Amino acid sequence: MRIATWNVNSLNARLPRVEEWIGYARPDVVCMQETKLADAAFPYGAFATLGYEVAHNGDGRWNGVAIVSRVGLEDVGMGFGTAADDQGCRLVAATCGGVRVHSVYVPNGRSVGSEHYAAKLEWLADLRDHLEHTCDPADPVAVCGDFNVAPDDRDVWSPAAFEGETHVTPAEREALEQLKAWGLVDAFRLQYEEGGLFTWWDYRAGNFHKRQGLRIDLVLVTKPLAERFLYALMDRNARKGQQPSDHAPVLVDLRDPD
């Protein structure tokens, strides 16, 4: 089973690139973020042609998350069902091929100490609470998406350049660790220990070509899925070419269950 996550940064702008990538990467499940579409405007037909069912949570503004699956899509859930959803359409969940999959788009936080930063920390805590009430870490569960947190300094091109900025603060990293403490493993790190492997690069100043990025797009999995781990890849090639997203997709391959 191949599970992928990709912040597409507007599916309207990026649909041909997403279709092309699905055509060669052949993921079984793709979690997308920043679709920036209302549910009624989602291109369901394009994905049906590719053989995928769709669950989408979007209102046409800046957020929007989706799960597309060619291995089944059942028991769809949208958001937390709490006041946390006031921060926009940032969570969709579904069961795909026996795995409970979540596509998440964690708030950016904007600036340290702002109300948006506090809301980001609260949202991550709400995500952990949601998992505690809806899932069991002894089951196959995946939480995939743009977390807007670089887990540690290996995931930042220059820690000094981000001093005092969001995405790298101890509080954000602790909130992510608390989420993982529920029972999640960073699947990418099961294969790669080195730094300098990023998933996001600012469009400005040629940062992609300078390799000045962050690793903020994660596939977190419970132990039953970690035990099935085969392979992980950050597809840097998908960040190249004309009008790319500022994020690259991350994919994880899992063995079929015994």
C-alpha positions in Angstrom: 0.0 0.0 0.0 1.4 3.4 -1.0 0.2 6.4 1.0 1.2 9.9 0.0 0.7 13.4 1.2 1.0 16.6 -0.8 0.2 20.3 -0.1 -0.8 21.1 -3.7 -1.3 24.9 -3.0 -4.5 25.3 -5.1 -5.8 22.3 -6.9 -7.3 24.6 -9.6 -3.8 25.8 -10.4 -2.1 22.4 -10.0 -4.6 19.8 -11.2 -2.6 18.8 -14.4 0.5 18.4 -12.3 -1.3 16.3 -9.7 -2.8 14.1 -12.5 0.6 13.6 -14.0 2.2 12.7 -10.7 -0.6 10.2 -9.8 0.0 8.7 -13.3 3.6 7.8 -12.6 3.7 7.5 -8.8 0.6 5.3 -8.6 -0.3 6.0 -5.0 -3.1 4.0 -3.4 -4.1 6.9 -1.2 -3.2 10.6 -1.5 -3.8 13.2 1.3 -3.9 16.7 -0.2 -3.9 20.0 1.6 -4.6 23.6 0.5 -7.0 22.5 -2.2 -8.5 26.0 -1.9 -11.8 24.7 -3.3 -15.4 24.4 -2.0 -16.7 20.8 -1.9 -19.0 21.5 -4.9 -16.1 22.8 -7.0 -13.8 19.8 -6.4 -12.9 18.0 -9.7 -14.4 14.6 -8.6 -14.6 13.5 -12.2 -10.9 13.9 -12.9 -10.1 11.6 -10.0 -12.8 9.1 -10.9 -11.2 8.8 -14.3 -7.9 7.9 -12.6 -9.7 5.3 -10.5 -10.0 7.2 -7.2 -12.8 7.9 -4.8 -12.7 11.3 -3.0 -13.4 12.8 0.4 -13.0 16.5 0.5 -13.5 19.1 3.2 -13.3 22.7 1.8 -15.2 25.9 1.7 -13.4 27.6 -1.2 -11.1 29.8 0.9 -7.5 29.3 1.8 -7.6 25.8 3.3 -9.2 22.6 2.1 -8.1 19.1 2.6 -8.8 15.9 0.7 -8.2 12.1 0.6 -8.3 10.3 -2.7 -8.2 6.5 -2.6 -8.2 3.6 -5.0 -8.4 1.0 -2.2 -11.8 2.0 -0.8 -13.0 5.0 1.1 -15.4 4.5 4.0 -16.6 6.2 7.2 -15.7 9.7 6.2 -15.3 12.3 8.9 -15.0 16.0 8.4 -13.2 18.2 11.0 -13.3 17.8 14.8 -16.9 18.7 15.3 -15.8 21.3 17.9 -14.8 25.0 18.1 -11.4 24.0 16.6 -13.2 23.9 13.2 -13.5 27.7 13.4 -9.9 27.7 12.0 -11.1 26.4 8.7 -11.4 23.2 6.8 -8.2 21.5 8.0 -9.1 17.8 8.7 -10.7 15.0 6.8 -10.5 11.3 7.7 -11.6 8.1 6.0 -10.8 4.4 6.2 -8.9 3.3 3.1 -7.8 -0.3 2.6 -8.2 -1.1 6.3 -6.2 2.0 7.4 -7.7 5.0 9.1 -6.2 7.9 7.2 -6.3 11.5 8.2 -5.3 14.5 5.9 -4.4 17.5 8.1 -3.4 21.0 7.4 -2.1 22.5 10.6 -2.4 26.3 11.0 0.7 28.3 10.0 0.9 30.3 13.3 2.1 33.5 11.4 4.2 35.0 14.2 5.5 33.8 17.6 3.4 35.1 20.4 0.4 36.1 18.2 -3.1 34.9 18.7 -2.6 32.8 15.5 0.4 31.1 17.1 -1.6 30.2 20.2 -4.4 28.9 18.0 -1.9 26.7 16.2 -0.8 25.1 19.4 -4.4 24.6 20.5 -5.2 23.0 17.1 -2.4 20.5 17.5 -3.7 19.6 21.0 -7.2 19.3 19.6 -5.8 16.9 17.0 -4.3 14.7 19.7 -7.6 14.8 21.6 -9.5 13.8 18.5 -7.3 10.8 17.9 -7.7 9.7 21.5 -11.5 9.8 21.1 -11.8 8.3 17.7 -8.8 5.9 17.2 -6.7 3.3 18.9 -2.9 3.3 18.5 -3.0 -0.5 18.4 -4.9 -0.1 15.1 -3.5 0.9 11.6 -3.8 4.7 11.7 -2.0 7.3 9.5 -2.0 11.0 10.1 -0.6 12.8 7.0 -0.2 16.3 5.9 1.3 19.7 6.2 2.1 20.1 9.9 3.8 23.5 9.6 6.4 22.3 12.1 9.9 21.2 11.4 10.4 18.3 13.9 14.0 19.1 14.7 17.0 21.0 13.4 17.8 18.4 10.8 14.6 19.5 9.1 15.7 23.2 8.7 18.2 24.4 6.2 19.5 27.0 8.7 18.3 27.0 12.3 19.9 30.4 12.8 17.9 31.8 9.9 14.7 30.8 11.6 15.5 31.9 15.1 12.5 33.6 16.6 10.2 32.4 13.8 7.3 30.0 13.7 7.7 26.3 12.6 10.8 25.7 14.8 10.0 26.9 18.3 10.2 24.6 21.3 6.5 24.9 21.9 5.5 23.8 18.4 7.9 20.9 18.4 6.7 19.9 21.9 3.1 20.0 20.6 4.1 17.7 17.7 5.9 15.4 20.1 2.8 15.2 22.3 0.8 14.2 19.2 3.4 11.5 18.4 3.4 10.3 22.0 -0.2 9.2 21.5 1.3 6.4 19.4 2.7 7.7 16.1 6.0 7.3 14.3 7.5 9.6 11.7 7.6 7.1 8.8 10.1 9.1 6.8 12.6 8.8 9.6 12.4 5.0 9.6 14.5 5.2 6.5 16.4 8.5 6.5 18.3 9.8 9.5 20.2 12.6 7.7 19.3 16.2 7.5 18.9 18.4 4.5 15.9 16.5 3.1 13.1 19.0 2.8 9.5 19.1 1.6 8.9 22.9 1.3 10.8 25.8 -0.2 9.8 29.4 -0.3 9.1 30.6 -3.8 11.1 33.7 -3.3 14.9 34.1 -3.9 15.3 30.7 -5.6 15.3 28.8 -2.4 14.5 25.5 -4.0 17.6 25.6 -6.2 19.6 26.7 -3.2 18.3 23.8 -1.2 17.0 26.2 1.5 13.9 24.5 2.7 12.0 22.8 5.6 10.7 19.3 6.2 7.1 20.1 7.4 5.1 17.5 5.4 4.9 14.3 7.4 3.4 10.8 7.3 2.8 9.7 10.9 1.8 6.1 11.5 0.9 3.8 14.4 3.1 0.8 15.3 1.0 -1.7 13.3 1.8 0.4 10.1 5.4 1.1 11.2 5.9 -2.7 11.3 4.8 -2.9 7.7 7.1 -0.1 6.5 9.0 -0.8 3.3 10.1 2.5 1.8 9.7 6.3 1.9 10.5 9.0 -0.6 10.3 12.8 -0.8 9.7 13.4 -4.5 11.8 16.5 -5.2 11.2 16.2 -8.9 7.5 17.1 -8.4 8.7 20.5 -7.2 10.4 21.2 -10.5 9.1 22.6 -13.8 6.4 25.1 -14.5 4.1 26.4 -11.8 4.9 23.9 -9.1 3.5 23.8 -5.6 5.9 25.1 -3.1 5.7 21.7 -1.4 6.9 18.3 -2.7 4.9 15.1 -2.2 6.0 12.5 0.4 5.1 8.9 -0.1 5.4 5.8 2.1 5.1 2.2 1.0 3.7 -0.4 3.4 3.6 -4.2 3.1 0.2 -5.8 2.8 -1.0 -7.1 6.2 -0.2 -10.7 7.2 
